[in-house]
Amino acid sequence: MIEFISSNRHKFVEIKTRMDECNLGITWVRMKYEEIQADTTEEISLDSAKKLSSFRGKPFFLEDTGLYITSLNGFPGPYSSYVSKKLGNQLVLKLLDDERSAVFLTVLTYWDGRSFFQFSGKLEGEISLVERGKNGFGYDPIFIPKGKDLTLAEMTVEEKNEISHRSRALNKFIEFLRTNGMP
């Protein structure tokens, strides 16, 4: 079994649901760890994995996700978690004008005990005018995926996993595991 390291229960549920569908076992290591503030989601994910690899004895993966809003020049981007905690969705909505396009980017970093591998997934969409939905977490109540009418928070975990940025990164990781073997 591979360990998934995160303090976020919602991320674990989404990832476990997808991994179970593929008959791949994971265990959740519920752990808070310090993340650097950096200009890219890739840097943050890799730095966290490198720090954790120094004391983890077996293969693991983690992920970092950013919301990149076009009219805000990509903000909050790699600072998404911090902005969500400090401002919340209501203040983010107030920052926007008519241009509401955005992209979610997830970068999953896997450490196999020797090397690091990164897998990314993007989901294009737009920011809603108001919060909608009770499912999900973070920016899910204000993000409408391209071609959909529902926010991510109005979808079930299974519906979200069919299209989400996290699931797209995870699918690449799953393919990697199938090609290279489970640890």
C-alpha positions as CSV (number, residue, x, y, z in Angstrom):
1,M,0.0,0.0,0.0
2,I,1.1,3.5,-0.7
3,E,0.7,6.2,1.8
4,F,-1.2,9.4,1.0
5,I,0.0,12.3,3.2
6,S,-2.4,15.1,3.9
7,S,-4.2,16.8,6.8
8,N,-7.2,17.3,4.5
9,R,-9.9,14.7,5.0
10,H,-11.8,15.9,1.9
11,K,-8.8,15.3,-0.4
12,F,-8.3,11.8,1.1
13,V,-12.0,10.9,0.5
14,E,-11.7,12.0,-3.2
15,I,-8.4,10.1,-3.7
16,K,-9.5,7.0,-1.9
17,T,-12.7,6.8,-3.9
18,R,-10.8,6.9,-7.1
19,M,-8.1,4.5,-6.0
20,D,-10.7,2.0,-4.7
21,E,-12.4,2.1,-8.1
22,C,-9.0,1.0,-9.6
23,N,-8.4,-1.7,-6.9
24,L,-5.3,0.2,-5.6
25,G,-4.9,0.4,-1.9
26,I,-3.8,3.5,-0.1
27,T,-3.5,4.4,3.5
28,W,-4.0,7.9,4.9
29,V,-1.3,9.5,6.9
30,R,-3.1,12.4,8.5
31,M,-0.3,14.9,9.0
32,K,0.1,18.6,8.8
33,Y,3.4,19.7,7.3
34,E,4.8,23.1,6.6
35,E,4.6,24.2,3.0
36,I,6.8,26.8,1.4
37,Q,5.3,29.8,-0.2
38,A,6.5,29.7,-3.8
39,D,5.5,30.9,-7.3
40,T,4.3,27.6,-8.6
41,T,2.2,24.7,-7.4
42,E,4.8,22.3,-8.7
43,E,7.5,23.8,-6.5
44,I,5.4,23.6,-3.4
45,S,4.4,20.0,-4.0
46,L,8.0,18.9,-4.7
47,D,9.5,20.8,-1.8
48,S,7.0,19.2,0.6
49,A,7.7,15.7,-0.7
50,K,11.5,16.2,-0.4
51,K,11.2,17.3,3.2
52,L,8.9,14.4,4.1
53,S,11.0,11.9,2.3
54,S,13.9,12.5,4.8
55,F,12.0,10.7,7.5
56,R,9.3,8.6,5.8
57,G,10.4,5.0,5.4
58,K,8.1,3.9,2.6
59,P,6.7,5.2,-0.7
60,F,4.1,8.0,-0.4
61,F,2.4,10.7,-2.4
62,L,0.9,14.1,-1.6
63,E,-0.6,16.8,-3.6
64,D,-1.0,20.6,-3.8
65,T,-3.8,22.4,-5.6
66,G,-4.1,26.0,-6.7
67,L,-6.9,28.0,-8.2
68,Y,-5.7,30.4,-10.9
69,I,-8.2,33.2,-11.7
70,T,-7.6,34.9,-15.0
71,S,-8.8,38.4,-14.2
72,L,-6.6,38.4,-11.0
73,N,-3.5,37.5,-13.0
74,G,-3.6,33.9,-11.7
75,F,-4.1,34.9,-8.1
76,P,-4.5,33.1,-5.7
77,G,-2.6,30.3,-7.6
78,P,-0.1,28.7,-5.3
79,Y,-1.3,30.8,-2.4
80,S,-4.9,29.3,-2.6
81,S,-5.0,27.6,0.7
82,Y,-3.7,30.7,2.5
83,V,-6.2,33.0,0.7
84,S,-9.1,30.6,1.4
85,K,-8.3,30.6,5.1
86,K,-7.8,34.4,5.3
87,L,-10.4,35.8,2.9
88,G,-12.8,33.0,2.2
89,N,-15.0,32.6,-0.9
90,Q,-17.2,35.6,-0.3
91,L,-14.2,38.1,-0.4
92,V,-12.8,36.3,-3.4
93,L,-16.1,36.8,-5.2
94,K,-16.0,40.5,-4.4
95,L,-12.6,40.8,-6.1
96,L,-14.0,39.8,-9.5
97,D,-15.5,41.7,-12.3
98,D,-17.2,40.3,-15.5
99,E,-14.2,38.2,-16.4
100,R,-14.6,35.0,-14.3
101,S,-12.5,32.3,-16.1
102,A,-10.3,30.2,-13.9
103,V,-8.3,27.0,-13.8
104,F,-7.7,24.5,-11.0
105,L,-4.3,22.9,-11.0
106,T,-3.4,19.9,-8.9
107,V,0.2,18.6,-8.8
108,L,0.7,15.2,-7.2
109,T,4.2,14.3,-6.1
110,Y,5.1,10.6,-5.6
111,W,8.3,9.4,-3.8
112,D,9.0,5.8,-4.6
113,G,11.8,5.6,-2.0
114,R,14.5,6.7,-4.4
115,S,13.1,9.3,-6.9
116,F,10.4,11.9,-7.1
117,F,7.7,11.9,-9.9
118,Q,5.1,14.6,-10.5
119,F,1.7,14.3,-12.2
120,S,-0.5,17.3,-12.9
121,G,-4.2,17.8,-13.7
122,K,-6.0,20.9,-14.8
123,L,-9.7,21.8,-14.8
124,E,-10.9,24.8,-16.7
125,G,-14.0,26.7,-15.7
126,E,-15.3,29.9,-14.2
127,I,-16.1,31.5,-10.9
128,S,-19.8,31.6,-10.0
129,L,-21.5,34.8,-8.9
130,V,-22.5,33.2,-5.6
131,E,-21.5,30.2,-3.5
132,R,-23.6,27.1,-4.4
133,G,-23.6,23.6,-3.0
134,K,-22.8,21.8,0.3
135,N,-20.3,19.2,-0.9
136,G,-16.6,19.5,-1.4
137,F,-14.4,22.1,0.3
138,G,-12.4,25.2,-0.3
139,Y,-13.3,26.9,-3.6
140,D,-15.6,24.1,-4.7
141,P,-18.8,26.2,-4.0
142,I,-17.6,28.9,-6.4
143,F,-16.0,26.9,-9.2
144,I,-18.1,25.8,-12.2
145,P,-16.3,23.4,-14.5
146,K,-16.3,24.3,-18.2
147,G,-19.4,22.7,-19.9
148,K,-21.2,22.2,-16.6
149,D,-24.0,24.1,-14.9
150,L,-23.1,22.9,-11.4
151,T,-20.4,24.0,-9.0
152,L,-18.0,21.3,-7.8
153,A,-19.8,21.6,-4.4
154,E,-23.1,20.7,-6.1
155,M,-21.6,17.4,-7.3
156,T,-21.2,14.1,-5.5
157,V,-17.6,12.8,-5.0
158,E,-18.1,10.4,-7.8
159,E,-19.4,13.1,-10.2
160,K,-16.5,15.4,-9.2
161,N,-14.0,12.6,-9.7
162,E,-15.2,12.1,-13.3
163,I,-13.8,15.5,-14.3
164,S,-11.7,17.1,-11.5
165,H,-8.2,18.4,-11.6
166,R,-7.3,16.1,-8.7
167,S,-8.7,13.1,-10.5
168,R,-6.9,14.0,-13.7
169,A,-3.5,14.1,-11.9
170,L,-4.5,10.9,-10.0
171,N,-5.3,9.1,-13.3
172,K,-1.8,9.9,-14.6
173,F,-0.3,8.6,-11.3
174,I,-2.5,5.4,-11.5
175,E,-1.3,4.8,-15.1
176,F,2.3,5.2,-13.9
177,L,1.8,2.7,-11.1
178,R,0.2,0.2,-13.5
179,T,3.1,0.6,-15.9
180,N,5.9,0.6,-13.3
181,G,4.3,-1.6,-10.6
182,M,3.0,-0.9,-7.2
183,P,5.7,-0.6,-4.5
